[in-house]
Amino acid sequence: MSIKRFASNARMSQMVIHGNVAYLAGQVAADTSASLTGQTQQILAKIDGLLAEAGCDKRQVLSATIWLADHNDFAAMNEVWDAWVPEGHAPARACVESALAFPPYRVEIAVIAGL
């Protein structure tokens, strides 16, 4: 099977497609001054764009991993997440508290989607 890499640099690719599966790198907000809600909305918009580039959409998300810098943001993040996930298409999901690579990041999300 072929492997296609998107938005790659020496360290990573934003998305890799292998067979009928798209693997997205962890996505973070471009505007780190935004609230947790704003950062989550930015990330989900980036994910929507990458999925569209792969030829699918959020209905095909199989799995999601979410990292929160502060577990107290869980409810606020879930409000945005729940509004984004199409009814009947909830993926398998893990959500953990973790120190993120850059302190202004409050949330990071990676997904795997079927094509």
Kinemage of the C-alpha trace (Angstrom):
@kinemage 1
@onewidth
@group {chain A} dominant
@subgroup {mainchain}
@vectorlist {calphas} color= white
{ca met a 1} P 0.000 0.000 0.000
{ca ser a 2} L 1.155 3.505 -0.706
{ca ile a 3} L 1.867 6.087 1.965
{ca lys a 4} L 1.029 9.765 1.342
{ca arg a 5} L 2.371 12.485 3.642
{ca phe a 6} L 0.876 15.976 3.897
{ca ala a 7} L 2.414 19.212 5.195
{ca ser a 8} L 5.650 17.457 6.062
{ca asn a 9} L 8.900 18.804 7.412
{ca ala a 10} L 12.018 17.108 8.786
{ca arg a 11} L 10.244 16.304 12.073
{ca met a 12} L 6.688 15.367 11.214
{ca ser a 13} L 3.738 15.338 8.842
{ca gln a 14} L 0.397 16.912 9.682
{ca met a 15} L -1.351 13.934 8.099
{ca val a 16} L -0.319 10.540 6.763
{ca ile a 17} L -2.610 8.395 4.646
{ca his a 18} L -1.912 4.685 4.500
{ca gly a 19} L -4.398 2.522 2.687
{ca asn a 20} L -7.861 3.679 3.693
{ca val a 21} L -6.842 5.369 6.933
{ca ala a 22} L -5.810 8.974 7.636
{ca tyr a 23} L -3.641 9.616 10.680
{ca leu a 24} L -3.575 13.228 11.824
{ca ala a 25} L -0.824 14.669 13.986
{ca gly a 26} L -1.809 16.345 17.218
{ca gln a 27} L -3.357 19.696 16.300
{ca val a 28} L -2.999 22.834 18.394
{ca ala a 29} L -4.448 26.333 18.164
{ca ala a 30} L -2.757 28.991 16.041
{ca asp a 31} L -3.991 31.740 18.390
{ca thr a 32} L -2.815 30.729 21.855
{ca ser a 33} L -4.328 33.869 23.386
{ca ala a 34} L -7.773 32.332 22.812
{ca ser a 35} L -9.752 30.752 25.621
{ca leu a 36} L -9.934 26.979 25.967
{ca thr a 37} L -13.183 27.139 23.981
{ca gly a 38} L -11.548 29.219 21.267
{ca gln a 39} L -8.511 26.957 21.084
{ca thr a 40} L -10.708 23.868 20.802
{ca gln a 41} L -12.769 25.477 18.036
{ca gln a 42} L -9.591 26.378 16.120
{ca ile a 43} L -8.261 22.840 16.431
{ca leu a 44} L -11.491 21.223 15.258
{ca ala a 45} L -11.566 23.589 12.257
{ca lys a 46} L -8.001 22.503 11.390
{ca ile a 47} L -9.058 18.873 11.703
{ca asp a 48} L -12.038 19.531 9.413
{ca gly a 49} L -9.663 21.014 6.827
{ca leu a 50} L -7.227 18.097 6.966
{ca leu a 51} L -10.042 15.560 6.744
{ca ala a 52} L -11.453 17.372 3.709
{ca glu a 53} L -8.013 17.247 2.098
{ca ala a 54} L -8.027 13.475 2.715
{ca gly a 55} L -11.458 13.169 1.094
{ca cys a 56} L -13.498 12.449 4.210
{ca asp a 57} L -15.074 14.305 7.108
{ca lys a 58} L -15.681 14.068 10.844
{ca arg a 59} L -18.272 11.316 10.333
{ca gln a 60} L -15.359 9.009 9.467
{ca val a 61} L -13.297 9.732 12.604
{ca leu a 62} L -12.531 6.379 14.209
{ca ser a 63} L -10.459 7.484 17.177
{ca ala a 64} L -9.495 10.703 18.955
{ca thr a 65} L -6.890 11.469 21.580
{ca ile a 66} L -7.234 14.715 23.503
{ca trp a 67} L -4.626 16.218 25.783
{ca leu a 68} L -5.654 18.968 28.217
{ca ala a 69} L -3.082 21.082 30.034
{ca asp a 70} L -5.556 21.360 32.932
{ca his a 71} L -8.221 18.760 33.705
{ca asn a 72} L -10.433 21.597 34.990
{ca asp a 73} L -11.002 22.481 31.308
{ca phe a 74} L -12.655 19.099 30.641
{ca ala a 75} L -16.257 20.371 30.720
{ca ala a 76} L -15.546 23.420 28.539
{ca met a 77} L -13.680 21.339 25.976
{ca asn a 78} L -16.511 18.778 25.941
{ca glu a 79} L -19.079 21.495 25.160
{ca val a 80} L -17.214 22.336 21.962
{ca trp a 81} L -16.411 18.687 21.189
{ca asp a 82} L -20.016 17.541 21.677
{ca ala a 83} L -21.284 20.268 19.328
{ca trp a 84} L -18.710 19.203 16.689
{ca val a 85} L -19.278 15.424 16.712
{ca pro a 86} L -22.171 14.447 14.425
{ca glu a 87} L -24.934 12.540 16.189
{ca gly a 88} L -24.401 8.808 15.831
{ca his a 89} L -20.745 9.201 14.808
{ca ala a 90} L -18.896 9.456 18.136
{ca pro a 91} L -15.376 8.003 17.787
{ca ala a 92} L -13.463 5.985 20.334
{ca arg a 93} L -11.814 8.636 22.502
{ca ala a 94} L -9.223 9.158 25.204
{ca cys a 95} L -8.755 12.420 27.090
{ca val a 96} L -5.904 12.988 29.516
{ca glu a 97} L -4.274 15.811 31.432
{ca ser a 98} L -0.710 16.439 30.281
{ca ala a 99} L 1.922 19.152 30.180
{ca leu a 100} L 1.861 20.348 26.553
{ca ala a 101} L 4.957 21.313 24.546
{ca phe a 102} L 4.328 25.068 24.743
{ca pro a 103} L 2.656 26.505 27.873
{ca pro a 104} L 0.052 28.702 26.103
{ca tyr a 105} L -1.426 25.597 24.457
{ca arg a 106} L -4.380 24.474 26.533
{ca val a 107} L -5.518 21.554 24.395
{ca glu a 108} L -4.172 19.278 21.654
{ca ile a 109} L -6.232 16.822 19.601
{ca ala a 110} L -5.179 13.998 17.254
{ca val a 111} L -7.573 11.852 15.242
{ca ile a 112} L -7.522 8.780 13.032
{ca ala a 113} L -10.151 8.552 10.297
{ca gly a 114} L -11.296 5.979 7.778
{ca leu a 115} L -11.502 6.999 4.139
